Amino acid sequence: MDNKKMDYRVNFTENNKLLSIEITCCDKHIGEIRFKDGESKKCPECGVTHALRIQHNHFHLSRSY
């Protein structure tokens, strides 16, 4: 991902509950994942998988090649 934009945008409901995460990879909006454990989205350009993992009182966003 040579100097290409990669970004996450977290969306909330009106009650401030986490709703979804929008993913930008390789300078392109590749989609949105719901705030559920194990949700993921694969970038069609570089093949990176962006995944969400929820634990006790926090969550992880990870990328795997």
Distance bins in CASP14 RR format, pairs under 12 A and 6 or more apart:
PFRMAT RR
TARGET T0000
AUTHOR 0000-0000-0000
RMODE 2
METHOD distances of the structure
MODEL  1
1 7 0 0 0 0 0 1 0 0 0 0 0
1 24 0 0 0 0 0 1 0 0 0 0 0
1 25 1 0 0 1 0 0 0 0 0 0 0
1 26 1 0 0 1 0 0 0 0 0 0 0
1 27 0 0 0 0 1 0 0 0 0 0 0
1 28 0 0 0 0 0 1 0 0 0 0 0
1 43 0 0 0 0 1 0 0 0 0 0 0
1 45 0 0 0 0 1 0 0 0 0 0 0
1 46 1 0 1 0 0 0 0 0 0 0 0
1 47 0 0 0 0 1 0 0 0 0 0 0
1 48 1 0 0 1 0 0 0 0 0 0 0
1 50 0 0 0 0 0 1 0 0 0 0 0
1 63 0 0 0 0 1 0 0 0 0 0 0
1 65 0 0 0 0 1 0 0 0 0 0 0
2 26 0 0 0 0 1 0 0 0 0 0 0
2 27 0 0 0 0 0 1 0 0 0 0 0
2 45 0 0 0 0 0 1 0 0 0 0 0
2 46 0 0 0 0 1 0 0 0 0 0 0
3 26 0 0 0 0 0 1 0 0 0 0 0
3 27 0 0 0 0 1 0 0 0 0 0 0
4 24 0 0 0 0 1 0 0 0 0 0 0
4 25 1 0 0 1 0 0 0 0 0 0 0
4 26 1 0 1 0 0 0 0 0 0 0 0
4 27 1 0 1 0 0 0 0 0 0 0 0
4 28 0 0 0 0 1 0 0 0 0 0 0
4 30 0 0 0 0 0 1 0 0 0 0 0
4 43 0 0 0 0 1 0 0 0 0 0 0
4 45 0 0 0 0 1 0 0 0 0 0 0
4 46 1 0 0 1 0 0 0 0 0 0 0
4 48 0 0 0 0 0 1 0 0 0 0 0
5 23 0 0 0 0 0 1 0 0 0 0 0
5 24 1 0 1 0 0 0 0 0 0 0 0
5 25 0 0 0 0 1 0 0 0 0 0 0
5 26 1 0 0 1 0 0 0 0 0 0 0
5 27 1 0 1 0 0 0 0 0 0 0 0
5 28 0 0 0 0 1 0 0 0 0 0 0
5 29 0 0 0 0 0 1 0 0 0 0 0
5 30 0 0 0 0 0 1 0 0 0 0 0
5 43 0 0 0 0 0 1 0 0 0 0 0
5 45 0 0 0 0 0 1 0 0 0 0 0
5 46 0 0 0 0 0 1 0 0 0 0 0
6 23 0 0 0 0 1 0 0 0 0 0 0
6 24 1 0 0 1 0 0 0 0 0 0 0
6 25 1 0 1 0 0 0 0 0 0 0 0
6 26 1 0 0 1 0 0 0 0 0 0 0
6 27 0 0 0 0 1 0 0 0 0 0 0
6 28 0 0 0 0 0 1 0 0 0 0 0
6 29 0 0 0 0 0 1 0 0 0 0 0
6 30 0 0 0 0 1 0 0 0 0 0 0
6 43 0 0 0 0 1 0 0 0 0 0 0
6 45 0 0 0 0 0 1 0 0 0 0 0
6 46 0 0 0 0 1 0 0 0 0 0 0
6 48 0 0 0 0 1 0 0 0 0 0 0
6 50 0 0 0 0 1 0 0 0 0 0 0
6 61 0 0 0 0 0 1 0 0 0 0 0
6 63 1 0 0 1 0 0 0 0 0 0 0
7 21 0 0 0 0 0 1 0 0 0 0 0
7 22 0 0 0 0 1 0 0 0 0 0 0
7 23 1 0 0 1 0 0 0 0 0 0 0
7 24 1 0 1 0 0 0 0 0 0 0 0
7 25 0 0 0 0 1 0 0 0 0 0 0
7 26 0 0 0 0 0 1 0 0 0 0 0
7 27 0 0 0 0 1 0 0 0 0 0 0
7 28 0 0 0 0 0 1 0 0 0 0 0
7 29 0 0 0 0 1 0 0 0 0 0 0
7 30 0 0 0 0 0 1 0 0 0 0 0
7 31 0 0 0 0 0 1 0 0 0 0 0
7 50 0 0 0 0 0 1 0 0 0 0 0
7 61 0 0 0 0 0 1 0 0 0 0 0
7 63 0 0 0 0 0 1 0 0 0 0 0
8 18 0 0 0 0 0 1 0 0 0 0 0
8 20 0 0 0 0 0 1 0 0 0 0 0
8 21 1 0 1 0 0 0 0 0 0 0 0
8 22 1 0 0 1 0 0 0 0 0 0 0
8 23 1 0 0 1 0 0 0 0 0 0 0
8 24 1 0 0 1 0 0 0 0 0 0 0
8 25 0 0 0 0 1 0 0 0 0 0 0
8 29 0 0 0 0 0 1 0 0 0 0 0
8 30 0 0 0 0 0 1 0 0 0 0 0
8 31 0 0 0 0 0 1 0 0 0 0 0
8 32 0 0 0 0 0 1 0 0 0 0 0
8 33 0 0 0 0 1 0 0 0 0 0 0
8 35 0 0 0 0 0 1 0 0 0 0 0
8 41 0 0 0 0 0 1 0 0 0 0 0
8 50 1 0 0 1 0 0 0 0 0 0 0
8 51 0 0 0 0 0 1 0 0 0 0 0
8 52 0 0 0 0 1 0 0 0 0 0 0
8 59 0 0 0 0 0 1 0 0 0 0 0
8 60 0 0 0 0 0 1 0 0 0 0 0
8 61 1 0 1 0 0 0 0 0 0 0 0
8 62 0 0 0 0 0 1 0 0 0 0 0
8 63 0 0 0 0 0 1 0 0 0 0 0
9 18 0 0 0 0 0 1 0 0 0 0 0
9 19 0 0 0 0 0 1 0 0 0 0 0
9 20 0 0 0 0 1 0 0 0 0 0 0
9 21 1 0 0 1 0 0 0 0 0 0 0
9 22 1 0 1 0 0 0 0 0 0 0 0
9 23 0 0 0 0 1 0 0 0 0 0 0
9 24 1 0 0 1 0 0 0 0 0 0 0
9 29 0 0 0 0 1 0 0 0 0 0 0
9 30 0 0 0 0 0 1 0 0 0 0 0
9 31 0 0 0 0 0 1 0 0 0 0 0
9 32 0 0 0 0 1 0 0 0 0 0 0
9 33 0 0 0 0 0 1 0 0 0 0 0
9 61 0 0 0 0 0 1 0 0 0 0 0
10 16 0 0 0 0 0 1 0 0 0 0 0
10 17 0 0 0 0 0 1 0 0 0 0 0
10 18 1 0 0 1 0 0 0 0 0 0 0
10 19 0 0 0 0 1 0 0 0 0 0 0
10 20 1 0 0 1 0 0 0 0 0 0 0
10 21 1 0 1 0 0 0 0 0 0 0 0
10 22 0 0 0 0 1 0 0 0 0 0 0
10 23 0 0 0 0 0 1 0 0 0 0 0
10 32 0 0 0 0 0 1 0 0 0 0 0
10 33 0 0 0 0 0 1 0 0 0 0 0
10 34 0 0 0 0 0 1 0 0 0 0 0
10 35 0 0 0 0 1 0 0 0 0 0 0
10 52 0 0 0 0 0 1 0 0 0 0 0
10 59 0 0 0 0 1 0 0 0 0 0 0
10 61 0 0 0 0 1 0 0 0 0 0 0
11 17 0 0 0 0 0 1 0 0 0 0 0
11 18 1 0 0 1 0 0 0 0 0 0 0
11 19 1 0 1 0 0 0 0 0 0 0 0
11 20 1 0 1 0 0 0 0 0 0 0 0
11 21 1 0 0 1 0 0 0 0 0 0 0
11 22 1 0 0 1 0 0 0 0 0 0 0
11 23 0 0 0 0 0 1 0 0 0 0 0
11 31 0 0 0 0 0 1 0 0 0 0 0
11 32 1 0 0 1 0 0 0 0 0 0 0
11 33 0 0 0 0 0 1 0 0 0 0 0
11 34 0 0 0 0 1 0 0 0 0 0 0
11 35 0 0 0 0 1 0 0 0 0 0 0
12 18 1 0 0 1 0 0 0 0 0 0 0
12 19 1 0 1 0 0 0 0 0 0 0 0
12 20 0 0 0 0 1 0 0 0 0 0 0
12 21 0 0 0 0 0 1 0 0 0 0 0
12 35 0 0 0 0 1 0 0 0 0 0 0
13 19 1 0 1 0 0 0 0 0 0 0 0
13 20 0 0 0 0 1 0 0 0 0 0 0
13 34 0 0 0 0 0 1 0 0 0 0 0
13 35 0 0 0 0 1 0 0 0 0 0 0
17 34 0 0 0 0 0 1 0 0 0 0 0
17 35 0 0 0 0 1 0 0 0 0 0 0
18 33 0 0 0 0 0 1 0 0 0 0 0
18 34 0 0 0 0 1 0 0 0 0 0 0
18 35 1 0 1 0 0 0 0 0 0 0 0
18 36 0 0 0 0 0 1 0 0 0 0 0
18 37 0 0 0 0 0 1 0 0 0 0 0
18 39 0 0 0 0 0 1 0 0 0 0 0
18 52 0 0 0 0 1 0 0 0 0 0 0
18 54 0 0 0 0 1 0 0 0 0 0 0
18 58 0 0 0 0 0 1 0 0 0 0 0
18 59 1 0 0 1 0 0 0 0 0 0 0
18 61 0 0 0 0 0 1 0 0 0 0 0
19 32 0 0 0 0 1 0 0 0 0 0 0
19 33 0 0 0 0 0 1 0 0 0 0 0
19 34 1 0 0 1 0 0 0 0 0 0 0
19 35 1 0 1 0 0 0 0 0 0 0 0
19 36 0 0 0 0 0 1 0 0 0 0 0
19 39 0 0 0 0 0 1 0 0 0 0 0
20 31 0 0 0 0 1 0 0 0 0 0 0
20 32 1 0 1 0 0 0 0 0 0 0 0
20 33 1 0 0 1 0 0 0 0 0 0 0
20 34 1 0 1 0 0 0 0 0 0 0 0
20 35 1 0 1 0 0 0 0 0 0 0 0
20 36 0 0 0 0 1 0 0 0 0 0 0
20 39 0 0 0 0 1 0 0 0 0 0 0
20 41 0 0 0 0 0 1 0 0 0 0 0
20 52 0 0 0 0 1 0 0 0 0 0 0
21 29 0 0 0 0 0 1 0 0 0 0 0
21 30 0 0 0 0 0 1 0 0 0 0 0
21 31 0 0 0 0 1 0 0 0 0 0 0
21 32 1 0 0 1 0 0 0 0 0 0 0
21 33 1 0 1 0 0 0 0 0 0 0 0
21 34 0 0 0 0 1 0 0 0 0 0 0
21 35 1 0 0 1 0 0 0 0 0 0 0
21 36 0 0 0 0 0 1 0 0 0 0 0
21 38 0 0 0 0 0 1 0 0 0 0 0
21 39 0 0 0 0 1 0 0 0 0 0 0
21 40 0 0 0 0 0 1 0 0 0 0 0
21 41 0 0 0 0 1 0 0 0 0 0 0
21 50 0 0 0 0 1 0 0 0 0 0 0
21 51 0 0 0 0 0 1 0 0 0 0 0
21 52 1 0 0 1 0 0 0 0 0 0 0
21 53 0 0 0 0 0 1 0 0 0 0 0
21 54 0 0 0 0 0 1 0 0 0 0 0
21 59 0 0 0 0 1 0 0 0 0 0 0
21 60 0 0 0 0 0 1 0 0 0 0 0
21 61 1 0 0 1 0 0 0 0 0 0 0
21 62 0 0 0 0 0 1 0 0 0 0 0
22 28 0 0 0 0 0 1 0 0 0 0 0
22 29 1 0 0 1 0 0 0 0 0 0 0
22 30 0 0 0 0 1 0 0 0 0 0 0
22 31 1 0 0 1 0 0 0 0 0 0 0
22 32 1 0 1 0 0 0 0 0 0 0 0
22 33 0 0 0 0 1 0 0 0 0 0 0
22 34 0 0 0 0 0 1 0 0 0 0 0
22 35 0 0 0 0 0 1 0 0 0 0 0
22 41 0 0 0 0 1 0 0 0 0 0 0
22 50 0 0 0 0 0 1 0 0 0 0 0
22 52 0 0 0 0 0 1 0 0 0 0 0
22 61 0 0 0 0 0 1 0 0 0 0 0
23 29 1 0 0 1 0 0 0 0 0 0 0
23 30 1 0 1 0 0 0 0 0 0 0 0
23 31 1 0 1 0 0 0 0 0 0 0 0
23 32 1 0 0 1 0 0 0 0 0 0 0
23 33 1 0 0 1 0 0 0 0 0 0 0
23 39 0 0 0 0 0 1 0 0 0 0 0
23 40 0 0 0 0 1 0 0 0 0 0 0
23 41 1 0 1 0 0 0 0 0 0 0 0
23 42 0 0 0 0 1 0 0 0 0 0 0
23 43 1 0 0 1 0 0 0 0 0 0 0
23 44 0 0 0 0 0 1 0 0 0 0 0
23 48 0 0 0 0 1 0 0 0 0 0 0
23 49 0 0 0 0 0 1 0 0 0 0 0
23 50 1 0 1 0 0 0 0 0 0 0 0
23 51 0 0 0 0 0 1 0 0 0 0 0
23 52 0 0 0 0 1 0 0 0 0 0 0
23 61 0 0 0 0 1 0 0 0 0 0 0
23 62 0 0 0 0 0 1 0 0 0 0 0
23 63 0 0 0 0 1 0 0 0 0 0 0
24 30 1 0 0 1 0 0 0 0 0 0 0
24 31 0 0 0 0 1 0 0 0 0 0 0
24 32 0 0 0 0 0 1 0 0 0 0 0
24 41 0 0 0 0 0 1 0 0 0 0 0
24 43 0 0 0 0 1 0 0 0 0 0 0
24 45 0 0 0 0 0 1 0 0 0 0 0
24 48 0 0 0 0 0 1 0 0 0 0 0
24 50 0 0 0 0 1 0 0 0 0 0 0
25 31 0 0 0 0 1 0 0 0 0 0 0
25 41 0 0 0 0 1 0 0 0 0 0 0
25 42 0 0 0 0 1 0 0 0 0 0 0
25 43 1 0 1 0 0 0 0 0 0 0 0
25 44 0 0 0 0 1 0 0 0 0 0 0
25 45 1 0 0 1 0 0 0 0 0 0 0
25 46 1 0 0 1 0 0 0 0 0 0 0
25 47 0 0 0 0 1 0 0 0 0 0 0
25 48 1 0 0 1 0 0 0 0 0 0 0
25 49 0 0 0 0 1 0 0 0 0 0 0
25 50 1 0 0 1 0 0 0 0 0 0 0
25 61 0 0 0 0 0 1 0 0 0 0 0
25 63 0 0 0 0 1 0 0 0 0 0 0
25 65 0 0 0 0 0 1 0 0 0 0 0
26 42 0 0 0 0 0 1 0 0 0 0 0
26 43 1 0 1 0 0 0 0 0 0 0 0
26 44 0 0 0 0 1 0 0 0 0 0 0
26 45 1 0 1 0 0 0 0 0 0 0 0
26 46 1 0 1 0 0 0 0 0 0 0 0
26 47 0 0 0 0 1 0 0 0 0 0 0
26 48 0 0 0 0 1 0 0 0 0 0 0
26 50 0 0 0 0 0 1 0 0 0 0 0
26 63 0 0 0 0 0 1 0 0 0 0 0
27 43 0 0 0 0 0 1 0 0 0 0 0
27 45 0 0 0 0 1 0 0 0 0 0 0
27 46 0 0 0 0 0 1 0 0 0 0 0
28 41 0 0 0 0 0 1 0 0 0 0 0
28 43 0 0 0 0 1 0 0 0 0 0 0
28 44 0 0 0 0 1 0 0 0 0 0 0
28 45 1 0 0 1 0 0 0 0 0 0 0
28 46 0 0 0 0 0 1 0 0 0 0 0
29 41 0 0 0 0 0 1 0 0 0 0 0
29 43 0 0 0 0 0 1 0 0 0 0 0
29 44 0 0 0 0 0 1 0 0 0 0 0
29 45 0 0 0 0 0 1 0 0 0 0 0
30 40 0 0 0 0 0 1 0 0 0 0 0
30 41 1 0 1 0 0 0 0 0 0 0 0
30 42 1 0 0 1 0 0 0 0 0 0 0
30 43 1 0 1 0 0 0 0 0 0 0 0
30 44 1 0 0 1 0 0 0 0 0 0 0
30 45 0 0 0 0 1 0 0 0 0 0 0
30 46 0 0 0 0 1 0 0 0 0 0 0
30 47 0 0 0 0 1 0 0 0 0 0 0
30 48 0 0 0 0 1 0 0 0 0 0 0
30 49 0 0 0 0 0 1 0 0 0 0 0
30 50 1 0 0 1 0 0 0 0 0 0 0
30 63 0 0 0 0 0 1 0 0 0 0 0
31 39 0 0 0 0 0 1 0 0 0 0 0
31 40 0 0 0 0 0 1 0 0 0 0 0
31 41 1 0 1 0 0 0 0 0 0 0 0
31 42 0 0 0 0 0 1 0 0 0 0 0
31 43 0 0 0 0 1 0 0 0 0 0 0
31 44 0 0 0 0 0 1 0 0 0 0 0
31 50 0 0 0 0 1 0 0 0 0 0 0
32 39 0 0 0 0 1 0 0 0 0 0 0
32 40 0 0 0 0 0 1 0 0 0 0 0
32 41 1 0 0 1 0 0 0 0 0 0 0
32 50 0 0 0 0 0 1 0 0 0 0 0
32 52 0 0 0 0 0 1 0 0 0 0 0
33 39 1 1 0 0 0 0 0 0 0 0 0
33 40 1 0 0 1 0 0 0 0 0 0 0
33 41 1 0 1 0 0 0 0 0 0 0 0
33 42 0 0 0 0 0 1 0 0 0 0 0
33 49 0 0 0 0 0 1 0 0 0 0 0
33 50 1 0 0 1 0 0 0 0 0 0 0
33 51 0 0 0 0 1 0 0 0 0 0 0
33 52 1 0 1 0 0 0 0 0 0 0 0
33 53 0 0 0 0 0 1 0 0 0 0 0
33 54 0 0 0 0 0 1 0 0 0 0 0
33 59 0 0 0 0 0 1 0 0 0 0 0
33 61 0 0 0 0 1 0 0 0 0 0 0
34 40 0 0 0 0 0 1 0 0 0 0 0
34 41 0 0 0 0 0 1 0 0 0 0 0
34 52 0 0 0 0 1 0 0 0 0 0 0
34 54 0 0 0 0 0 1 0 0 0 0 0
35 52 1 0 0 1 0 0 0 0 0 0 0
35 53 0 0 0 0 0 1 0 0 0 0 0
35 54 1 0 0 1 0 0 0 0 0 0 0
35 59 1 0 0 1 0 0 0 0 0 0 0
35 61 0 0 0 0 0 1 0 0 0 0 0
36 51 0 0 0 0 0 1 0 0 0 0 0
36 52 1 0 0 1 0 0 0 0 0 0 0
36 53 0 0 0 0 0 1 0 0 0 0 0
36 54 1 0 0 1 0 0 0 0 0 0 0
36 59 0 0 0 0 0 1 0 0 0 0 0
37 51 0 0 0 0 1 0 0 0 0 0 0
37 52 1 0 0 1 0 0 0 0 0 0 0
37 53 1 0 0 1 0 0 0 0 0 0 0
37 54 1 0 1 0 0 0 0 0 0 0 0
37 55 0 0 0 0 1 0 0 0 0 0 0
37 56 0 0 0 0 0 1 0 0 0 0 0
37 58 0 0 0 0 0 1 0 0 0 0 0
37 59 0 0 0 0 1 0 0 0 0 0 0
37 60 0 0 0 0 0 1 0 0 0 0 0
38 49 0 0 0 0 0 1 0 0 0 0 0
38 50 0 0 0 0 0 1 0 0 0 0 0
38 51 1 0 0 1 0 0 0 0 0 0 0
38 52 1 0 1 0 0 0 0 0 0 0 0
38 53 1 0 0 1 0 0 0 0 0 0 0
38 54 1 0 0 1 0 0 0 0 0 0 0
38 55 0 0 0 0 0 1 0 0 0 0 0
38 59 0 0 0 0 0 1 0 0 0 0 0
38 60 0 0 0 0 0 1 0 0 0 0 0
38 61 0 0 0 0 0 1 0 0 0 0 0
38 62 0 0 0 0 0 1 0 0 0 0 0
39 49 0 0 0 0 0 1 0 0 0 0 0
39 50 0 0 0 0 1 0 0 0 0 0 0
39 51 1 0 0 1 0 0 0 0 0 0 0
39 52 1 0 1 0 0 0 0 0 0 0 0
39 53 0 0 0 0 1 0 0 0 0 0 0
39 54 0 0 0 0 1 0 0 0 0 0 0
39 59 0 0 0 0 0 1 0 0 0 0 0
39 60 0 0 0 0 0 1 0 0 0 0 0
39 61 0 0 0 0 0 1 0 0 0 0 0
39 62 0 0 0 0 0 1 0 0 0 0 0
40 47 0 0 0 0 0 1 0 0 0 0 0
40 48 0 0 0 0 0 1 0 0 0 0 0
40 49 1 0 1 0 0 0 0 0 0 0 0
40 50 1 0 0 1 0 0 0 0 0 0 0
40 51 1 0 1 0 0 0 0 0 0 0 0
40 52 1 0 0 1 0 0 0 0 0 0 0
40 53 0 0 0 0 1 0 0 0 0 0 0
40 60 0 0 0 0 0 1 0 0 0 0 0
40 61 0 0 0 0 0 1 0 0 0 0 0
40 62 0 0 0 0 1 0 0 0 0 0 0
40 63 0 0 0 0 0 1 0 0 0 0 0
40 64 0 0 0 0 1 0 0 0 0 0 0
41 47 0 0 0 0 0 1 0 0 0 0 0
41 48 0 0 0 0 1 0 0 0 0 0 0
41 49 1 0 0 1 0 0 0 0 0 0 0
41 50 1 0 1 0 0 0 0 0 0 0 0
41 51 0 0 0 0 1 0 0 0 0 0 0
41 52 0 0 0 0 1 0 0 0 0 0 0
41 61 0 0 0 0 0 1 0 0 0 0 0
41 62 0 0 0 0 0 1 0 0 0 0 0
41 63 0 0 0 0 0 1 0 0 0 0 0
41 64 0 0 0 0 0 1 0 0 0 0 0
42 48 1 0 0 1 0 0 0 0 0 0 0
42 49 1 0 1 0 0 0 0 0 0 0 0
42 50 1 0 0 1 0 0 0 0 0 0 0
42 51 0 0 0 0 1 0 0 0 0 0 0
42 63 0 0 0 0 0 1 0 0 0 0 0
42 64 0 0 0 0 1 0 0 0 0 0 0
42 65 0 0 0 0 0 1 0 0 0 0 0
43 49 1 0 0 1 0 0 0 0 0 0 0
43 50 1 0 0 1 0 0 0 0 0 0 0
43 51 0 0 0 0 0 1 0 0 0 0 0
43 63 0 0 0 0 1 0 0 0 0 0 0
43 64 0 0 0 0 0 1 0 0 0 0 0
43 65 0 0 0 0 0 1 0 0 0 0 0
46 63 0 0 0 0 1 0 0 0 0 0 0
46 64 0 0 0 0 0 1 0 0 0 0 0
46 65 0 0 0 0 1 0 0 0 0 0 0
47 63 0 0 0 0 1 0 0 0 0 0 0
47 64 0 0 0 0 1 0 0 0 0 0 0
47 65 1 0 0 1 0 0 0 0 0 0 0
48 61 0 0 0 0 0 1 0 0 0 0 0
48 62 0 0 0 0 0 1 0 0 0 0 0
48 63 1 0 1 0 0 0 0 0 0 0 0
48 64 1 0 0 1 0 0 0 0 0 0 0
48 65 1 0 1 0 0 0 0 0 0 0 0
49 61 0 0 0 0 0 1 0 0 0 0 0
49 62 0 0 0 0 1 0 0 0 0 0 0
49 63 1 0 0 1 0 0 0 0 0 0 0
49 64 1 0 1 0 0 0 0 0 0 0 0
49 65 1 0 0 1 0 0 0 0 0 0 0
50 60 0 0 0 0 0 1 0 0 0 0 0
50 61 1 0 0 1 0 0 0 0 0 0 0
50 62 1 0 0 1 0 0 0 0 0 0 0
50 63 1 0 1 0 0 0 0 0 0 0 0
50 64 0 0 0 0 1 0 0 0 0 0 0
50 65 0 0 0 0 0 1 0 0 0 0 0
51 59 0 0 0 0 0 1 0 0 0 0 0
51 60 0 0 0 0 1 0 0 0 0 0 0
51 61 1 0 0 1 0 0 0 0 0 0 0
51 62 1 0 1 0 0 0 0 0 0 0 0
51 63 1 0 0 1 0 0 0 0 0 0 0
51 64 1 0 0 1 0 0 0 0 0 0 0
52 58 0 0 0 0 0 1 0 0 0 0 0
52 59 1 0 0 1 0 0 0 0 0 0 0
52 60 1 0 0 1 0 0 0 0 0 0 0
52 61 1 0 0 1 0 0 0 0 0 0 0
52 62 0 0 0 0 1 0 0 0 0 0 0
52 63 0 0 0 0 0 1 0 0 0 0 0
53 59 1 0 0 1 0 0 0 0 0 0 0
53 60 1 0 1 0 0 0 0 0 0 0 0
53 61 0 0 0 0 1 0 0 0 0 0 0
53 62 1 0 0 1 0 0 0 0 0 0 0
53 64 0 0 0 0 0 1 0 0 0 0 0
54 60 1 0 0 1 0 0 0 0 0 0 0
54 61 0 0 0 0 0 1 0 0 0 0 0
END
